[in-house]
Amino acid sequence: MAMTDQQKYAALNRALSQFWFVGSYTDRDRLIAAISRDLGLPAAARRRKTAAEWGKRVNWQPKKAAELSPATHEEILAHNSLDQAQWES
């Protein structure tokens, strides 16, 4: 709380620069393929926690970003500006 957003951004970038791989969950197949042989694992992971599986457990449907109202989308971005800046960089 005592750090500015710029200080938080810089600190997180320093920490992440020490990681071999930083990416989106959508990069999971590429990551697994890159390290699977070293770990003695299959090159592809079984899909778990998918939207279809989740839908069987709850009686509501998750919304996709495109389904959000413009106001809700803007509110999420406004409350997560540091996360968004980190993701974009």
Buried (B, 14 or more C-beta within 10 A) or exposed (E): EEEEEEEBBEEBEEEEEEEEEEEEEEEEEEBBEEEBEEEEEEEEEEEEEEEEEEEEEEEEEEEEEEEEEEEEEEEEEEEEEEEEBBEEE
